[in-house]
Structures are given as C-alpha cells and as structure tokens.
Amino acid sequence: MDMYIQYGEDMIVTETSGDVTKRFLFNLELSSDEETDDILVIKTESGNLKEIRISYIVDIDSL
C-alpha cells in the first residue's frame, strides 16, 4: 500500500480486526530492522494515542 500522509492530517484507518480509527497522524515509528513492523501512532477522537502496526492495516483514507 503506497500513500502519502502528512503529520497532523485527518485520516481513517481500518485494521484487519475490523477496528476503525478516526483522527490524525501523530507519529510514525520506523522499525530498526526489516522483520519488525513500522508503527503508525494516531491521536484518536477521544485524545488517546493508539499504535497500529503497518501489517495490520487494511485501508487508510484521508479526510
């Protein structure tokens, strides 16, 4: 999946579990090796931070 997302951009992320998270990209944690997932950190609508491993993302949409 290739997509360009800016920090602070509103987005919707759908995970393989069916969970849908809405809000904005807070951070991107890059893995130190190829075998470990990168992690998107999203600040949710409630203000909490949620970490989602890249391999568990089914879809990302910009709002």
Biopython code that builds the backbone (N, CA, C, O; Angstrom):
import numpy as np
from Bio.PDB.StructureBuilder import StructureBuilder

atoms = [
    (1, "MET", "N", (0.860, -1.167, 0.000)),
    (1, "MET", "CA", (0.000, 0.000, 0.000)),
    (1, "MET", "C", (0.904, 1.226, 0.000)),
    (1, "MET", "O", (1.730, 1.377, 0.900)),
    (2, "ASP", "N", (0.766, 2.090, -0.974)),
    (2, "ASP", "CA", (1.521, 3.333, -1.043)),
    (2, "ASP", "C", (0.567, 4.494, -0.881)),
    (2, "ASP", "O", (-0.460, 4.572, -1.554)),
    (3, "MET", "N", (0.920, 5.399, 0.022)),
    (3, "MET", "CA", (0.089, 6.578, 0.250)),
    (3, "MET", "C", (0.936, 7.617, 0.956)),
    (3, "MET", "O", (1.775, 7.280, 1.791)),
    (4, "TYR", "N", (0.722, 8.863, 0.626)),
    (4, "TYR", "CA", (1.430, 9.952, 1.278)),
    (4, "TYR", "C", (0.494, 10.613, 2.272)),
    (4, "TYR", "O", (-0.569, 11.110, 1.901)),
    (5, "ILE", "N", (0.894, 10.618, 3.544)),
    (5, "ILE", "CA", (0.093, 11.229, 4.602)),
    (5, "ILE", "C", (0.988, 12.190, 5.363)),
    (5, "ILE", "O", (2.110, 11.838, 5.728)),
    (6, "GLN", "N", (0.508, 13.385, 5.603)),
    (6, "GLN", "CA", (1.267, 14.366, 6.360)),
    (6, "GLN", "C", (0.939, 14.257, 7.847)),
    (6, "GLN", "O", (-0.171, 13.878, 8.221)),
    (7, "TYR", "N", (1.916, 14.594, 8.690)),
    (7, "TYR", "CA", (1.661, 14.638, 10.124)),
    (7, "TYR", "C", (0.546, 15.630, 10.405)),
    (7, "TYR", "O", (0.527, 16.726, 9.843)),
    (8, "GLY", "N", (-0.382, 15.249, 11.272)),
    (8, "GLY", "CA", (-1.494, 16.109, 11.624)),
    (8, "GLY", "C", (-2.685, 16.006, 10.688)),
    (8, "GLY", "O", (-3.723, 16.619, 10.933)),
    (9, "GLU", "N", (-2.542, 15.228, 9.608)),
    (9, "GLU", "CA", (-3.636, 15.082, 8.640)),
    (9, "GLU", "C", (-4.731, 14.171, 9.201)),
    (9, "GLU", "O", (-4.448, 13.122, 9.778)),
    (10, "ASP", "N", (-5.987, 14.592, 9.020)),
    (10, "ASP", "CA", (-7.118, 13.752, 9.446)),
    (10, "ASP", "C", (-7.206, 12.536, 8.551)),
    (10, "ASP", "O", (-7.035, 12.627, 7.335)),
    (11, "MET", "N", (-7.477, 11.382, 9.174)),
    (11, "MET", "CA", (-7.498, 10.134, 8.426)),
    (11, "MET", "C", (-8.385, 9.109, 9.101)),
    (11, "MET", "O", (-8.756, 9.255, 10.265)),
    (12, "ILE", "N", (-8.720, 8.066, 8.349)),
    (12, "ILE", "CA", (-9.453, 6.908, 8.867)),
    (12, "ILE", "C", (-8.593, 5.683, 8.566)),
    (12, "ILE", "O", (-8.187, 5.468, 7.424)),
    (13, "VAL", "N", (-8.318, 4.884, 9.590)),
    (13, "VAL", "CA", (-7.515, 3.670, 9.429)),
    (13, "VAL", "C", (-8.377, 2.465, 9.772)),
    (13, "VAL", "O", (-8.986, 2.415, 10.841)),
    (14, "THR", "N", (-8.429, 1.492, 8.863)),
    (14, "THR", "CA", (-9.160, 0.247, 9.093)),
    (14, "THR", "C", (-8.144, -0.872, 9.291)),
    (14, "THR", "O", (-7.256, -1.074, 8.463)),
    (15, "GLU", "N", (-8.288, -1.598, 10.401)),
    (15, "GLU", "CA", (-7.365, -2.685, 10.723)),
    (15, "GLU", "C", (-7.939, -4.028, 10.277)),
    (15, "GLU", "O", (-9.129, -4.131, 9.978)),
    (16, "THR", "N", (-7.091, -5.053, 10.234)),
    (16, "THR", "CA", (-7.522, -6.394, 9.844)),
    (16, "THR", "C", (-8.592, -6.940, 10.788)),
    (16, "THR", "O", (-9.391, -7.787, 10.388)),
    (17, "SER", "N", (-8.618, -6.469, 12.030)),
    (17, "SER", "CA", (-9.619, -6.911, 13.006)),
    (17, "SER", "C", (-10.985, -6.286, 12.757)),
    (17, "SER", "O", (-11.979, -6.697, 13.355)),
    (18, "GLY", "N", (-11.033, -5.283, 11.866)),
    (18, "GLY", "CA", (-12.273, -4.572, 11.597)),
    (18, "GLY", "C", (-12.390, -3.270, 12.368)),
    (18, "GLY", "O", (-13.300, -2.482, 12.108)),
    (19, "ASP", "N", (-11.481, -3.024, 13.322)),
    (19, "ASP", "CA", (-11.492, -1.766, 14.068)),
    (19, "ASP", "C", (-11.214, -0.602, 13.126)),
    (19, "ASP", "O", (-10.360, -0.691, 12.243)),
    (20, "VAL", "N", (-11.945, 0.486, 13.325)),
    (20, "VAL", "CA", (-11.762, 1.695, 12.525)),
    (20, "VAL", "C", (-11.386, 2.824, 13.473)),
    (20, "VAL", "O", (-12.087, 3.092, 14.448)),
    (21, "THR", "N", (-10.269, 3.484, 13.174)),
    (21, "THR", "CA", (-9.792, 4.589, 13.998)),
    (21, "THR", "C", (-9.826, 5.858, 13.164)),
    (21, "THR", "O", (-9.322, 5.886, 12.041)),
    (22, "LYS", "N", (-10.426, 6.915, 13.723)),
    (22, "LYS", "CA", (-10.505, 8.199, 13.031)),
    (22, "LYS", "C", (-9.738, 9.243, 13.845)),
    (22, "LYS", "O", (-9.818, 9.272, 15.073)),
    (23, "ARG", "N", (-9.020, 10.070, 13.164)),
    (23, "ARG", "CA", (-8.407, 11.254, 13.725)),
    (23, "ARG", "C", (-7.167, 11.587, 12.930)),
    (23, "ARG", "O", (-7.195, 11.508, 11.702)),
    (24, "PHE", "N", (-6.062, 11.962, 13.594)),
    (24, "PHE", "CA", (-4.932, 12.415, 12.800)),
    (24, "PHE", "C", (-3.633, 11.693, 13.132)),
    (24, "PHE", "O", (-3.430, 11.187, 14.236)),
    (25, "LEU", "N", (-2.756, 11.668, 12.118)),
    (25, "LEU", "CA", (-1.454, 11.028, 12.262)),
    (25, "LEU", "C", (-0.613, 11.833, 13.235)),
    (25, "LEU", "O", (-0.342, 13.012, 13.008)),
    (26, "PHE", "N", (-0.206, 11.197, 14.310)),
    (26, "PHE", "CA", (0.573, 11.847, 15.350)),
    (26, "PHE", "C", (2.061, 11.578, 15.160)),
    (26, "PHE", "O", (2.890, 12.471, 15.336)),
    (27, "ASN", "N", (2.393, 10.334, 14.798)),
    (27, "ASN", "CA", (3.800, 9.965, 14.659)),
    (27, "ASN", "C", (3.909, 8.686, 13.822)),
    (27, "ASN", "O", (2.934, 7.952, 13.665)),
    (28, "LEU", "N", (5.084, 8.437, 13.299)),
    (28, "LEU", "CA", (5.387, 7.196, 12.603)),
    (28, "LEU", "C", (6.682, 6.675, 13.193)),
    (28, "LEU", "O", (7.724, 7.322, 13.078)),
    (29, "GLU", "N", (6.628, 5.507, 13.824)),
    (29, "GLU", "CA", (7.805, 4.899, 14.420)),
    (29, "GLU", "C", (8.358, 3.873, 13.438)),
    (29, "GLU", "O", (7.717, 2.860, 13.158)),
    (30, "LEU", "N", (9.547, 4.142, 12.919)),
    (30, "LEU", "CA", (10.168, 3.231, 11.963)),
    (30, "LEU", "C", (10.898, 2.127, 12.708)),
    (30, "LEU", "O", (11.566, 2.375, 13.713)),
    (31, "SER", "N", (10.765, 0.905, 12.206)),
    (31, "SER", "CA", (11.425, -0.228, 12.851)),
    (31, "SER", "C", (12.929, -0.171, 12.604)),
    (31, "SER", "O", (13.403, 0.467, 11.664)),
    (32, "SER", "N", (13.652, -0.847, 13.463)),
    (32, "SER", "CA", (15.109, -0.849, 13.341)),
    (32, "SER", "C", (15.617, -1.944, 12.407)),
    (32, "SER", "O", (16.784, -1.939, 12.014)),
    (33, "ASP", "N", (14.737, -2.884, 12.053)),
    (33, "ASP", "CA", (15.140, -3.940, 11.122)),
    (33, "ASP", "C", (13.963, -4.330, 10.228)),
    (33, "ASP", "O", (12.826, -3.921, 10.463)),
    (34, "GLU", "N", (14.257, -5.126, 9.199)),
    (34, "GLU", "CA", (13.247, -5.492, 8.206)),
    (34, "GLU", "C", (12.147, -6.390, 8.748)),
    (34, "GLU", "O", (11.030, -6.374, 8.230)),
    (35, "GLU", "N", (12.441, -7.172, 9.778)),
    (35, "GLU", "CA", (11.486, -8.141, 10.281)),
    (35, "GLU", "C", (10.467, -7.545, 11.257)),
    (35, "GLU", "O", (9.510, -8.220, 11.638)),
    (36, "THR", "N", (10.662, -6.305, 11.658)),
    (36, "THR", "CA", (9.769, -5.655, 12.606)),
    (36, "THR", "C", (8.918, -4.623, 11.874)),
    (36, "THR", "O", (9.406, -3.911, 10.997)),
    (37, "ASP", "N", (7.639, -4.550, 12.245)),
    (37, "ASP", "CA", (6.714, -3.593, 11.615)),
    (37, "ASP", "C", (7.012, -2.150, 11.993)),
    (37, "ASP", "O", (7.440, -1.859, 13.110)),
    (38, "ASP", "N", (6.774, -1.240, 11.027)),
    (38, "ASP", "CA", (6.691, 0.175, 11.362)),
    (38, "ASP", "C", (5.355, 0.367, 12.080)),
    (38, "ASP", "O", (4.438, -0.438, 11.916)),
    (39, "ILE", "N", (5.245, 1.428, 12.871)),
    (39, "ILE", "CA", (4.029, 1.661, 13.654)),
    (39, "ILE", "C", (3.513, 3.071, 13.406)),
    (39, "ILE", "O", (4.249, 4.048, 13.547)),
    (40, "LEU", "N", (2.231, 3.165, 13.033)),
    (40, "LEU", "CA", (1.555, 4.461, 12.967)),
    (40, "LEU", "C", (1.031, 4.783, 14.351)),
    (40, "LEU", "O", (0.419, 3.929, 14.994)),
    (41, "VAL", "N", (1.257, 5.985, 14.815)),
    (41, "VAL", "CA", (0.690, 6.431, 16.082)),
    (41, "VAL", "C", (-0.356, 7.483, 15.739)),
    (41, "VAL", "O", (-0.047, 8.520, 15.153)),
    (42, "ILE", "N", (-1.599, 7.196, 16.115)),
    (42, "ILE", "CA", (-2.723, 8.072, 15.774)),
    (42, "ILE", "C", (-3.318, 8.645, 17.051)),
    (42, "ILE", "O", (-3.546, 7.922, 18.021)),
    (43, "LYS", "N", (-3.566, 9.939, 17.042)),
    (43, "LYS", "CA", (-4.281, 10.557, 18.151)),
    (43, "LYS", "C", (-5.762, 10.445, 17.830)),
    (43, "LYS", "O", (-6.234, 11.020, 16.849)),
    (44, "THR", "N", (-6.497, 9.704, 18.658)),
    (44, "THR", "CA", (-7.900, 9.405, 18.378)),
    (44, "THR", "C", (-8.806, 10.586, 18.711)),
    (44, "THR", "O", (-8.364, 11.592, 19.265)),
    (45, "GLU", "N", (-10.086, 10.442, 18.360)),
    (45, "GLU", "CA", (-11.068, 11.492, 18.638)),
    (45, "GLU", "C", (-11.189, 11.778, 20.128)),
    (45, "GLU", "O", (-11.519, 12.899, 20.516)),
    (46, "SER", "N", (-10.921, 10.762, 20.981)),
    (46, "SER", "CA", (-11.015, 10.944, 22.432)),
    (46, "SER", "C", (-9.735, 11.546, 23.014)),
    (46, "SER", "O", (-9.683, 11.863, 24.203)),
    (47, "GLY", "N", (-8.699, 11.703, 22.179)),
    (47, "GLY", "CA", (-7.451, 12.299, 22.639)),
    (47, "GLY", "C", (-6.391, 11.281, 23.028)),
    (47, "GLY", "O", (-5.267, 11.662, 23.356)),
    (48, "ASN", "N", (-6.721, 9.995, 22.999)),
    (48, "ASN", "CA", (-5.754, 8.950, 23.322)),
    (48, "ASN", "C", (-4.844, 8.684, 22.134)),
    (48, "ASN", "O", (-5.211, 8.950, 20.989)),
    (49, "LEU", "N", (-3.654, 8.158, 22.411)),
    (49, "LEU", "CA", (-2.748, 7.739, 21.352)),
    (49, "LEU", "C", (-2.926, 6.246, 21.116)),
    (49, "LEU", "O", (-2.972, 5.463, 22.065)),
    (50, "LYS", "N", (-3.024, 5.857, 19.854)),
    (50, "LYS", "CA", (-3.191, 4.443, 19.502)),
    (50, "LYS", "C", (-2.090, 4.055, 18.527)),
    (50, "LYS", "O", (-1.882, 4.718, 17.511)),
    (51, "GLU", "N", (-1.384, 2.968, 18.850)),
    (51, "GLU", "CA", (-0.334, 2.458, 17.974)),
    (51, "GLU", "C", (-0.904, 1.335, 17.115)),
    (51, "GLU", "O", (-1.538, 0.412, 17.627)),
    (52, "ILE", "N", (-0.673, 1.419, 15.804)),
    (52, "ILE", "CA", (-1.146, 0.389, 14.883)),
    (52, "ILE", "C", (0.029, -0.065, 14.032)),
    (52, "ILE", "O", (0.657, 0.740, 13.345)),
    (53, "ARG", "N", (0.318, -1.349, 14.083)),
    (53, "ARG", "CA", (1.401, -1.904, 13.255)),
    (53, "ARG", "C", (0.965, -1.892, 11.785)),
    (53, "ARG", "O", (-0.179, -2.209, 11.462)),
    (54, "ILE", "N", (1.883, -1.527, 10.919)),
    (54, "ILE", "CA", (1.599, -1.379, 9.496)),
    (54, "ILE", "C", (0.996, -2.648, 8.888)),
    (54, "ILE", "O", (0.095, -2.553, 8.054)),
    (55, "SER", "N", (1.466, -3.821, 9.281)),
    (55, "SER", "CA", (0.968, -5.058, 8.678)),
    (55, "SER", "C", (-0.476, -5.374, 9.062)),
    (55, "SER", "O", (-1.097, -6.246, 8.455)),
    (56, "TYR", "N", (-1.020, -4.673, 10.067)),
    (56, "TYR", "CA", (-2.406, -4.887, 10.485)),
    (56, "TYR", "C", (-3.372, -3.879, 9.864)),
    (56, "TYR", "O", (-4.561, -3.880, 10.184)),
    (57, "ILE", "N", (-2.869, -3.021, 8.980)),
    (57, "ILE", "CA", (-3.723, -2.017, 8.342)),
    (57, "ILE", "C", (-4.253, -2.548, 7.013)),
    (57, "ILE", "O", (-3.492, -3.002, 6.159)),
    (58, "VAL", "N", (-5.572, -2.480, 6.859)),
    (58, "VAL", "CA", (-6.218, -2.914, 5.621)),
    (58, "VAL", "C", (-6.413, -1.721, 4.693)),
    (58, "VAL", "O", (-6.233, -1.840, 3.481)),
    (59, "ASP", "N", (-6.783, -0.562, 5.262)),
    (59, "ASP", "CA", (-7.100, 0.609, 4.444)),
    (59, "ASP", "C", (-6.801, 1.885, 5.212)),
    (59, "ASP", "O", (-6.991, 1.950, 6.427)),
    (60, "ILE", "N", (-6.329, 2.904, 4.490)),
    (60, "ILE", "CA", (-6.125, 4.243, 5.054)),
    (60, "ILE", "C", (-6.767, 5.223, 4.091)),
    (60, "ILE", "O", (-6.516, 5.171, 2.887)),
    (61, "ASP", "N", (-7.596, 6.117, 4.619)),
    (61, "ASP", "CA", (-8.215, 7.158, 3.812)),
    (61, "ASP", "C", (-7.976, 8.511, 4.451)),
    (61, "ASP", "O", (-8.081, 8.655, 5.669)),
    (62, "SER", "N", (-7.655, 9.499, 3.639)),
    (62, "SER", "CA", (-7.544, 10.891, 4.105)),
    (62, "SER", "C", (-8.932, 11.491, 4.166)),
    (62, "SER", "O", (-9.806, 11.142, 3.373)),
    (63, "LEU", "N", (-9.129, 12.384, 5.098)),
    (63, "LEU", "CA", (-10.420, 13.080, 5.190)),
    (63, "LEU", "C", (-10.270, 14.496, 4.653)),
    (63, "LEU", "O", (-11.238, 15.256, 4.638)),
]
sb = StructureBuilder()
sb.init_structure("model")
sb.init_model(0)
sb.init_chain("A")
sb.init_seg("    ")
for serial, (resi, resn, name, xyz) in enumerate(atoms, 1):
    if name == "N":
        sb.init_residue(resn, " ", resi, " ")
    sb.init_atom(name, np.array(xyz, "f"), 0.0, 1.0, " ", f" {name:<3s}", serial, name[0])
structure = sb.get_structure()
